[in-house]
């Protein structure tokens, strides 16, 4: 049976510890999604284990820098480079950092508004 999706709001300072807990509990990373709202970002990390889907969400302002989770979930570098290129999210220590060149785009950070 599939439960309803659960979104857990956390502080960005708790991100790495929370991500490590999901890794230790054998969840897999499903996706990372960024959304721009006025003067801030909502970043949602989704995880699955068997038929259970859970998501955690952080809300940060435009100047907040967050740590990459790519050392914990290696495929995260793809989502993180996308968020950096398209939204301007400040992410440090991405395992494979394209430094703003992940996409060929005409306008820098087009979804930043």
N, CA, C and O of each residue as an XYZ file, in Angstrom:
452
protein
N       0.822     -1.165      0.000
C       0.000      0.000      0.000
C       0.879      1.246      0.000
O       1.886      1.291      0.707
N       0.514      2.250     -0.777
C       1.268      3.489     -0.874
C       0.642      4.527      0.042
O      -0.551      4.816     -0.043
N       1.467      5.080      0.919
C       1.003      6.137      1.815
C       0.999      7.465      1.083
O       1.590      7.592      0.010
N       0.333      8.455      1.661
C       0.364      9.794      1.116
C       1.789     10.339      1.210
O       2.562      9.953      2.087
N       2.118     11.247      0.287
C       3.441     11.835      0.331
C       3.588     12.709      1.566
O       2.673     13.440      1.945
N       4.732     12.619      2.170
C       5.036     13.346      3.382
C       6.132     14.369      3.073
O       7.183     14.000      2.551
N       5.901     15.662      3.390
C       6.918     16.693      3.223
C       7.250     17.233      4.608
O       6.382     17.719      5.333
N       8.519     17.135      4.950
C       8.979     17.553      6.263
C       9.815     18.823      6.106
O      10.834     18.821      5.415
N       9.382     19.895      6.746
C      10.128     21.156      6.720
C      11.252     21.079      7.755
O      11.019     20.747      8.917
N      12.475     21.392      7.314
C      13.616     21.414      8.231
C      14.390     22.714      8.034
O      14.201     23.414      7.039
N      15.254     23.026      8.980
C      16.150     24.163      8.845
C      17.304     23.777      7.928
O      17.731     22.623      7.917
N      17.806     24.735      7.164
C      18.915     24.394      6.270
C      20.145     23.940      7.045
O      20.966     23.190      6.515
N      20.283     24.379      8.283
C      21.410     23.950      9.107
C      21.317     22.464      9.495
O      22.316     21.866      9.896
N      20.132     21.877      9.376
C      19.932     20.458      9.682
C      19.990     19.566      8.441
O      19.789     18.356      8.534
N      20.265     20.163      7.286
C      20.184     19.423      6.020
C      21.097     18.196      5.988
O      20.624     17.090      5.728
N      22.368     18.367      6.241
C      23.317     17.251      6.105
C      22.991     16.123      7.075
O      23.012     14.955      6.685
N      22.694     16.445      8.318
C      22.343     15.384      9.290
C      21.083     14.638      8.875
O      20.995     13.422      9.044
N      20.109     15.360      8.332
C      18.871     14.723      7.879
C      19.132     13.834      6.673
O      18.611     12.721      6.592
N      19.929     14.315      5.748
C      20.281     13.529      4.550
C      21.026     12.258      4.959
O      20.767     11.184      4.417
N      21.933     12.377      5.897
C      22.659     11.192      6.383
C      21.716     10.174      7.004
O      21.916      8.969      6.851
N      20.701     10.642      7.697
C      19.720      9.728      8.292
C      18.980      8.939      7.208
O      18.772      7.734      7.343
N      18.581      9.635      6.124
C      17.914      8.934      5.018
C      18.851      7.896      4.395
O      18.428      6.784      4.079
N      20.110      8.259      4.222
C      21.090      7.322      3.657
C      21.250      6.105      4.582
O      21.245      4.964      4.120
N      21.388      6.355      5.861
C      21.552      5.261      6.833
C      20.318      4.377      6.930
O      20.426      3.200      7.276
N      19.147      4.929      6.631
C      17.905      4.158      6.656
C      17.596      3.509      5.301
O      16.485      3.025      5.084
N      18.571      3.498      4.398
C      18.486      2.831      3.095
C      17.474      3.445      2.129
O      16.917      2.739      1.288
N      17.233      4.741      2.240
C      16.416      5.428      1.242
C      17.294      5.752      0.048
O      18.516      5.834      0.171
N      16.672      5.934     -1.101
C      17.401      6.376     -2.285
C      16.913      7.773     -2.650
O      15.759      8.125     -2.405
N      17.797      8.552     -3.231
C      17.437      9.890     -3.680
C      16.615      9.781     -4.949
O      17.031      9.118     -5.899
N      15.461     10.418     -4.982
C      14.583     10.385     -6.147
C      14.769     11.649     -6.979
O      14.923     11.576     -8.198
N      14.754     12.802     -6.324
C      14.938     14.062     -7.035
C      15.181     15.194     -6.056
O      14.909     15.080     -4.861
N      15.705     16.299     -6.596
C      15.821     17.545     -5.847
C      15.191     18.618     -6.725
O      15.479     18.703     -7.919
N      14.338     19.427     -6.133
C      13.605     20.440     -6.893
C      13.735     21.796     -6.208
O      13.549     21.909     -4.996
N      14.055     22.821     -6.992
C      14.107     24.187     -6.465
C      12.937     24.984     -7.019
O      12.543     24.824     -8.174
N      12.393     25.843     -6.174
C      11.335     26.764     -6.572
C      11.705     28.133     -6.029
O      12.101     28.272     -4.872
N      11.569     29.138     -6.877
C      11.863     30.514     -6.464
C      10.585     31.189     -6.016
O       9.581     31.170     -6.728
N      10.620     31.781     -4.846
C       9.535     32.617     -4.350
C      10.157     33.992     -4.100
O      11.382     34.111     -4.140
N       9.383     35.008     -3.850
C       9.993     36.327     -3.637
C      11.057     36.294     -2.529
O      10.768     35.984     -1.373
N      12.284     36.620     -2.917
C      13.426     36.741     -1.996
C      13.882     35.452     -1.322
O      14.695     35.502     -0.399
N      13.376     34.295     -1.763
C      13.842     33.038     -1.167
C      13.646     31.870     -2.122
O      13.004     31.989     -3.166
N      14.217     30.741     -1.732
C      14.079     29.492     -2.480
C      13.465     28.439     -1.570
O      13.728     28.403     -0.368
N      12.651     27.593     -2.161
C      12.222     26.366     -1.503
C      12.923     25.241     -2.238
O      12.809     25.123     -3.458
N      13.637     24.425     -1.511
C      14.347     23.290     -2.112
C      13.812     22.026     -1.465
O      13.848     21.865     -0.246
N      13.314     21.130     -2.313
C      12.698     19.889     -1.853
C      13.533     18.703     -2.299
O      13.842     18.554     -3.482
N      13.893     17.867     -1.348
C      14.664     16.646     -1.591
C      13.710     15.474     -1.381
O      13.136     15.332     -0.301
N      13.535     14.639     -2.395
C      12.612     13.500     -2.291
C      13.387     12.187     -2.219
O      14.380     11.987     -2.918
N      12.905     11.306     -1.358
C      13.541     10.014     -1.116
C      12.507      8.905     -1.163
O      11.334      9.117     -0.855
N      12.955      7.722     -1.553
C      12.054      6.571     -1.591
C      12.737      5.358     -0.970
O      13.951      5.170     -1.040
N      11.881      4.553     -0.361
C      12.304      3.254      0.178
C      11.129      2.328     -0.036
O      10.050      2.526      0.524
N      11.350      1.323     -0.846
C      10.271      0.438     -1.271
C       9.142      1.285     -1.848
O       9.361      1.970     -2.847
N       7.959      1.270     -1.273
C       6.845      2.061     -1.797
C       6.586      3.335     -0.992
O       5.558      3.991     -1.165
N       7.512      3.671     -0.127
C       7.376      4.858      0.712
C       8.130      6.026      0.068
O       9.318      5.907     -0.232
N       7.442      7.154     -0.146
C       8.051      8.360     -0.682
C       7.978      9.442      0.383
O       6.910      9.727      0.925
N       9.131     10.041      0.677
C       9.187     11.132      1.647
C       9.980     12.280      1.060
O      10.850     12.079      0.213
N       9.679     13.469      1.507
C      10.397     14.647      1.039
C      10.716     15.555      2.207
O       9.934     15.684      3.150
N      11.875     16.180      2.129
C      12.224     17.209      3.094
C      12.357     18.517      2.337
O      12.737     18.532      1.166
N      12.048     19.598      3.001
C      12.092     20.905      2.336
C      12.814     21.904      3.226
O      12.568     21.998      4.428
N      13.724     22.657      2.582
C      14.359     23.777      3.256
C      13.950     25.049      2.530
O      13.696     25.039      1.326
N      13.891     26.134      3.273
C      13.626     27.439      2.695
C      14.807     28.326      3.070
O      15.151     28.474      4.243
N      15.425     28.918      2.035
C      16.595     29.762      2.258
C      16.432     31.070      1.505
O      15.684     31.155      0.531
N      17.143     32.090      1.972
C      17.115     33.344      1.226
C      18.164     33.287      0.116
O      18.939     32.334      0.031
N      18.181     34.302     -0.721
C      19.057     34.303     -1.897
C      20.542     34.332     -1.553
O      21.368     33.966     -2.388
N      20.895     34.751     -0.359
C      22.303     34.869      0.032
C      22.825     33.678      0.820
O      24.024     33.588      1.083
N      21.948     32.773      1.195
C      22.350     31.612      1.994
C      23.038     30.584      1.111
O      22.554     30.250      0.030
N      24.162     30.093      1.581
C      24.900     29.049      0.875
C      24.674     27.732      1.619
O      24.784     27.670      2.843
N      24.359     26.693      0.865
C      24.126     25.388      1.476
C      25.214     24.413      1.030
O      25.886     24.626      0.021
N      25.371     23.350      1.798
C      26.330     22.310      1.443
C      25.708     21.338      0.453
O      24.516     21.038      0.517
N      26.524     20.861     -0.447
C      26.115     19.820     -1.385
C      25.879     18.515     -0.632
O      26.490     18.253      0.404
N      24.976     17.708     -1.179
C      24.781     16.360     -0.612
C      25.398     15.299     -1.538
O      25.181     14.101     -1.351
N      26.168     15.754     -2.536
C      26.723     14.825     -3.532
C      27.756     13.865     -2.951
O      28.030     12.830     -3.560
N      28.332     14.171     -1.803
C      29.251     13.212     -1.180
C      28.479     12.081     -0.497
O      29.044     11.028     -0.201
N      27.189     12.306     -0.251
C      26.335     11.294      0.390
C      25.531     10.535     -0.663
O      25.476      9.306     -0.640
N      24.913     11.265     -1.581
C      24.189     10.700     -2.715
C      24.852     11.228     -3.987
O      24.494     12.310     -4.451
N      25.818     10.489     -4.570
C      26.594     10.998     -5.704
C      25.789     11.587     -6.873
O      26.218     12.599     -7.426
N      24.648     11.012     -7.281
C      23.910     11.617     -8.402
C      23.355     13.018     -8.115
O      22.896     13.695     -9.035
N      23.391     13.456     -6.868
C      22.871     14.777     -6.508
C      23.603     15.897     -7.235
O      23.056     16.990     -7.380
N      24.832     15.648     -7.695
C      25.578     16.713     -8.370
C      24.841     17.224     -9.600
O      24.990     18.391     -9.965
N      24.054     16.376    -10.243
C      23.294     16.805    -11.423
C      22.226     17.825    -11.034
O      22.125     18.885    -11.651
N      21.437     17.512    -10.022
C      20.392     18.432     -9.555
C      21.000     19.728     -9.013
O      20.482     20.818     -9.252
N      22.098     19.590     -8.284
C      22.712     20.762     -7.667
C      23.282     21.717     -8.702
O      23.145     22.932     -8.560
N      23.920     21.189     -9.742
C      24.407     22.049    -10.816
C      23.255     22.735    -11.543
O      23.372     23.893    -11.945
N      22.155     22.032    -11.709
C      20.970     22.615    -12.337
C      20.429     23.771    -11.497
O      20.133     24.839    -12.032
N      20.300     23.566    -10.193
C      19.801     24.627     -9.315
C      20.731     25.835     -9.318
O      20.283     26.980     -9.255
N      22.015     25.568     -9.390
C      23.014     26.636     -9.400
C      22.922     27.441    -10.705
O      22.932     28.671    -10.680
N      22.835     26.745    -11.834
C      22.785     27.409    -13.148
C      21.469     28.133    -13.394
O      21.465     29.278    -13.847
N      20.358     27.478    -13.101
C      19.060     28.027    -13.481
C      18.461     28.983    -12.449
O      17.751     29.922    -12.810
N      18.746     28.746    -11.167
C      18.138     29.548    -10.109
C      19.123     30.444     -9.370
O      18.717     31.415     -8.730
N      20.405     30.130     -9.451
C      21.390     30.899     -8.703
C      21.530     30.472     -7.257
O      22.034     31.237     -6.434
N      21.086     29.249     -6.926
C      21.226     28.733     -5.558
C      22.723     28.549     -5.280
O      23.455     27.994     -6.099
N      23.152     29.014     -4.136
C      24.562     28.921     -3.755
C      24.806     27.603     -3.038
O      24.328     27.383     -1.925
N      25.564     26.726     -3.701
C      25.835     25.391     -3.158
C      27.335     25.176     -3.154
O      27.993     25.353     -4.179
N      27.879     24.796     -2.014
C      29.322     24.589     -1.941
C      29.667     23.114     -1.821
O      28.909     22.311     -1.276
N      30.834     22.789     -2.347
C      31.425     21.454     -2.295
C      30.663     20.418     -3.117
O      30.548     19.267     -2.697
N      30.143     20.805     -4.281
C      29.533     19.838     -5.198
C      30.659     18.952     -5.735
O      31.703     19.462     -6.143
N      30.460     17.653     -5.739
C      31.528     16.719     -6.135
C      32.008     16.964     -7.566
O      33.209     16.911     -7.829
N      31.094     17.228     -8.485
C      31.440     17.603     -9.860
C      30.722     18.930    -10.106
O      29.524     18.960    -10.384
N      31.479     20.025     -9.998
C      30.900     21.364    -10.099
C      31.207     21.947    -11.471
O      32.369     22.140    -11.828
N      30.160     22.226    -12.234
C      30.311     22.793    -13.570
C      30.483     24.320    -13.535
O      30.613     24.948    -14.585
N      30.484     24.906    -12.357
C      30.721     26.339    -12.173
C      29.901     27.213    -13.116
O      30.437     28.115    -13.760
N      28.609     26.946    -13.195
C      27.724     27.763    -14.017
C      27.692     27.393    -15.483
O      27.127     28.128    -16.293
N      28.288     26.269    -15.839
C      28.343     25.840    -17.248
C      27.692     24.484    -17.480
O      28.028     23.793    -18.441
N      26.781     24.103    -16.624
C      26.096     22.819    -16.778
C      25.173     22.855    -17.990
O      25.067     21.876    -18.729
N      24.509     23.982    -18.187
C      23.622     24.177    -19.337
C      24.176     25.280    -20.231
O      24.839     26.203    -19.757
N      23.900     25.177    -21.516
C      24.173     26.279    -22.438
C      22.908     27.119    -22.484
O      21.917     26.731    -23.104
N      22.944     28.246    -21.840
C      21.766     29.098    -21.764
C      22.146     30.529    -22.140
O      23.275     30.964    -21.912
N      21.194     31.249    -22.715
C      21.428     32.618    -23.143
C      21.504     33.592    -21.979
O      22.277     34.550    -22.010
N      20.706     33.347    -20.962
C      20.625     34.251    -19.826
C      21.086     33.525    -18.569
O      20.624     32.420    -18.284
N      21.982     34.131    -17.829
C      22.457     33.542    -16.582
C      21.321     33.501    -15.561
O      20.608     34.488    -15.376
N      21.159     32.363    -14.906
C      20.159     32.154    -13.850
C      18.762     32.624    -14.279
O      18.186     33.505    -13.640
N      18.215     32.043    -15.352
C      16.947     32.535    -15.898
C      15.732     32.398    -14.973
O      14.756     33.127    -15.149
N      15.763     31.494    -14.001
C      14.621     31.311    -13.123
C      14.772     32.061    -11.798
O      13.942     31.913    -10.900
N      15.819     32.856    -11.680
C      16.035     33.617    -10.459
C      15.036     34.763    -10.340
O      14.708     35.170     -9.226
N      14.553     35.283    -11.439
C      13.588     36.384    -11.539
C      14.189     37.678    -11.196
O      13.510     38.703    -11.232
